[in-house]
Structures are given as structure tokens and as C-alpha cells.
Amino acid sequence: MNAFQLKNGELHAEGVPLSAIAQQCGTPTYVYSRAAMTEAYQAYADAGRRADGSAATQVQFAMKSNSSLAVLNVFARLGAGFDIVSGGELERVLAAGGDPRKVVFSGVGKSETEMRLALSHDVACFNVESIPELHRLSAVAAAMGKRARVSLRVNPDVDAGTHPYISTGLKNNKFGIAFEQVLGAYRAAATLPGIDIAGIDCHIGSQITQVTPYLDALDKVLELVERLESEGIKIHHLDLGGGLGITYDDETPPQIGEFVSALLVHLTHRGHGHRQVLFEPGRSLVGNAGLLLTKVEFLKPGAAKNFCIVDAAMNDLARPAMYEAYHGIRPVKPHIDAKADVYDVVGPVCESGDWLGRDRSLAVADGDLLAIMSAGAYGFVMSSNYNTRPRAAEVMVDGDRFHVIHDREMVADLMRGERVLP
Ligand SMILES: *Cc1c(COP(=O)(O)O)cnc(C)c1O
């Protein structure tokens, strides 16, 4: 589905013209499509059903990609679990009406306080990323008279072929337990008083556009599972992480359904078709379900470059500055027959790194609205108040209606809790 299409000469989100949202809410504003999120979720769920209709898979929405309460609530209503990386994210799951017993808790630096919070809400599983973490978790759980269900996160040492900042499955990065140490870690886990072994986990990176790295990682995980079970250590679920890529520009990742089926078919061939499989998708559920609506402030022609200065900036959408990421940029009301010029689309922040798109051919005028596409994942969640810029509003479209799901911040919000010296 493409939830964002031209109708009557104007870009819409589902049935709503984007100009109507800009008029009511101002700019910059994040706009999400409920239908696009629902469709992506259903693609995971449908491909994850066995012939008899039972679920072979559980989708754990990786909420670090978009943690707005209304977004979490849409997924909770669809039956999603959540992959969290902090105690704060667990509080958001609760506030959004999600089920904490469907939460898996990932991350390399869980504090004791976070562990206690998660144990008190009976989360489904801790994805443990180091041996010291295993010992801390066992002690915290035992002190509460509980046992923590765990998966150990294996670092399978496969190259996901993605950007170094979002590749996580190679030996030299901070995530997971090295392949060679995993067996020993499981043996230790089996003896700890506060630990119940539930599964095994891996997550090899993000914006992955091929199935092969996943199949390679799965083979390594299965090798471990077979070794562990031969020693009497039972592994109930396989958590294959997230990371499936989306089309920002001309990438051609597998469709969600194809991707899930390829992994399940491979599992069956290897004799593990009966296992429960968890996925932790973030980007592939929300990335193309959102855009950032912005307004042109000035056109600034230059000797070497033309700049199109808009009211959104790197503090609103960090991905271009952070990863040199590409986002499509579309005029909300294209000027038919007008001559296009080539622009760098930049924000007002005082940094040369503050750009949203480079060398874009656009026919634009002051005051026009532009849509920065594919901004539903790692967009608002990474926004900051740099330059004392209040964060954008967020809107969810649902059919012909839209709902403000997060008010635009006010400058007063930014100064809350600050004080000058007496
Ligand atoms: C970031 C992350 C995800 C989600 O990655 P996407 O590329 O957004 O699908 C899933 N699991 C873990 C452990 C992560 O850190």
C-alpha cells in the first residue's frame, strides 16, 4: 500500500489532504497512516500462520523506532508484543494499553531498577547481552523471589551489508554474546537461581535488504540450539530480531510476507518448524507509514548551490545528518509545468550538517508545503531541542479523519525544570 498519494493535484494521507493538516496544526508535523501500519503488521501476522491457522510467530514491535502512545496503541490492538530497550519504554507500553507479558526487553545496559520494573510486570523475556548481565539479572530476580525468563543474544558474526552504525551482528560491535562464548553462557545460566532459559535471540542490524544474511544467522543459531538441546538445555523460542529494510529510494528489500515465509521454510527444512518464532520489526512496520510535513521558508539561490530552506531541521529528523540517509521529498501541491531547479533542502539549524535532502530537483516557491517521505521510523523519536526548537506535532490519519496524537511542544516546555543561580 502507499498511504500517501496524489489526489486532485494534492498529496493526501489516506483520505486527508496534507494541506488541511498543515492549516490546523502548523508545520513541521509528523503525519502517520494507521492503515499503512495495520497493513504492515498484518503482512507479518499472515505470513506467520501455520496451515491450521495457529500462529507460528509473534510480532514484537521494536518501539524505539516510534514510541508515540497512539502508535503503540494501534499495534497493541492488533495483538502485537513489544521489544523494549529501557524502563521508560516499558512505562510507555503500559500507558498505551499494551500487555507487559508480551514484552521482550533488549539492550546492553539494563540497570537494576529497570530489571526490577520489568520483573514486577512479568515481562515475557529478557534478551540478555552479556554474562555480567546474566548474573545481575539472576540476583535481582532471586531477591524478588522470582525467576527471569531469558534468551541470550548471540552475535552470529554475519555481515548484514548495511551501514556500519546500524550493523549489529559483527564480532567487533558491542551487541550480543560472541558465538564462541554462547554455549558456556547458557551452561552458566542453567545453574543460576533467578534464571529460566526460554529461548535464543539474535538481531544482526537494520535496513537489511536481502534475506541471505538472515538465513546465515539462522543457521548459526540452529547449530547452537541443537548443541544446547543435546546437553539437555531446552530452547523454546527463536527470536530473529528485526532489521528488515524498506524502500527509501531505489532499494528493493523483500516484501514482509516473502521474508517471513523464507525464514519459516528454512526452519522447517532444518527440522525446527515446530518452534515459536519471534520477530522484532521496527522500521518495516512504521517507516513508510509516516512523513514529515514541512513548509518552505526561503529559496536562496547561490553561486555553487541553491538552497531550499524549510522549517523542519536536523533536530526534527536526524537521519540525514546522522547516517547520510536518503529521504524522498515531494511537493504537497506540485506546480504542473513549472520549471524545476536543483536544491539542497536544509533546515534553519546553525550546522552545515543540517540538511534533509541534497541535489533535489524541485519546482517550489516560498510558502509551499513539502513532504519528507519515509519518516515514520527513527524520526520523531530521535528528535531533539537543539537550537531551542520545540519538537514537532504528531498526527495520525485514519481514513478520512485525522487526530492530533501529540501536541507541538512549546518553548515553555523546554525550560521546565531549569533555574538560574540565586
Ligand atoms: C533496533 C532494534 C530492532 C528493530 O530494528 P529495525 O531495523 O527497526 O527493524 C529490533 N531488535 C533490536 C534488539 C534492536 O536493537
The ligand as a Gaussian input file, in Angstrom:
#p B3LYP/6-31G(d) Opt

LIG

0 1
 C       16.671000      -1.595000      16.701000
 C       16.333000      -2.979000      17.057000
 C       15.273000      -3.637000      16.404000
 C       14.491000      -3.009000      15.282000
 O       15.249000      -2.795000      14.139000
 P       14.531000      -2.314000      12.790000
 O       15.647000      -2.187000      11.830000
 O       13.874000      -1.018000      13.072000
 O       13.550000      -3.375000      12.402000
 C       14.945000      -4.900000      16.821000
 N       15.627000      -5.516000      17.833000
 C       16.657000      -4.930000      18.472000
 C       17.337000      -5.643000      19.556000
 C       17.033000      -3.642000      18.107000
 O       18.054000      -3.058000      18.736000

